């Protein structure tokens, strides 16, 4: 469970390559993170501090905000690379990795 969450956070924290034109990258990142987060928080919330849970929920909240309404422009490969909302997602994911002590692990 933790490995899936770690992998999802690392994927969210990384900047896509300029030649990464995978149309579904943003959707896949959001779904993988959401699935990992739900799984781990349902089964082991006592393993995380309040600050760690807040860091994870901040990412989930931002992705939920980006998914609600008509924000299709946020989910293109170009937006995943360049849009300020995705820069914010990457920053929050990096902060969550640091909070969990996973910033330097692969």
N, C-alpha and C positions, 0 to 999 in steps of 0.2 A: 504494500500500500504506500509506504513512504517513498519507495523508489519511483512509483508512478507520479506522485506529487512532485518529487524532486525533478524528474525528467520534464514534467509539464512546466514547472517554474523556469527551468533552464531554457526551455524552448521559448517561453514568453519573454524572457530577459534578453535573448539574443536578437541581434539585428539581422534580418534576412539579407542574403546576398543580393546584389543588384541584378543578377541574372536569374534570380529565383522568381519565376513567373507562374508558380503553382497557384491556380485560381482559387483554390479552397484553403490556402494556408491559414488565413485568419480564422476561418470557421473551425478548422481542425485544431488550432491552438486553443481556442475558446472551449471547444467540446472536451478536449483532452484534459485541460485544467479543471473544468467543471466536474467531469466524471471523477477525477482523482480527488478533488476537494470534497465532494459529497461522500465518497467512499470513506475517506479517512476521518472526516468530522463525524460521520455517523457511528463509527466504530471506536474512535480513540481520541476524543476531544480532551481527555484528561492528560494526554501526553504533551499538550501544547500550552504555553503560557497565554494569558489574555492578550498580550501584545502580538504574539505570533498569530493567534486567531484573527485579531483585528487586521493584521497585515494581509492575511489570506482573503478575508472578507472584503477588504478594500479593492483587491483585484477583481473579485467576483462582482462587486457592485459596479465597477467601471465597465466591465464586459457586459453586464446586464443593461446598463445605461446605453452602451453603444449598440446593443442588439434590439432595443425597444424602439418603436416608432419606425420612421422611414429614414434609416441611416445606411442604406446600401453602399453609399460612397466610402464608408469606413472599412468595407470588407474586400476591397479590390487588392490585388498584389501591391500596387503602387502605394495605396493607403497604409497597408501593413508595414511597408518600409518607411514611409515618409510622413504620415499624418501625425500631428501633435498628440492625438489621443493614443496612438500606438506607442509613441515615445513615453507617454505617461504609463501605459501598461508595462513597458520594459523597465521603467524606473521602479514601479511598485513591485514587480517581480524580483528585481535585483535586491530591493530592500527586504522582501520576504525571505529570499535566500540567505541574506546576511542574518536576519533575525533567527532563522532556523539553524544557523551554523553551517549552511551548505554552500556558501559563496565560492569556496575554493575547491569544491569536490565535483567529480564528474560522474 
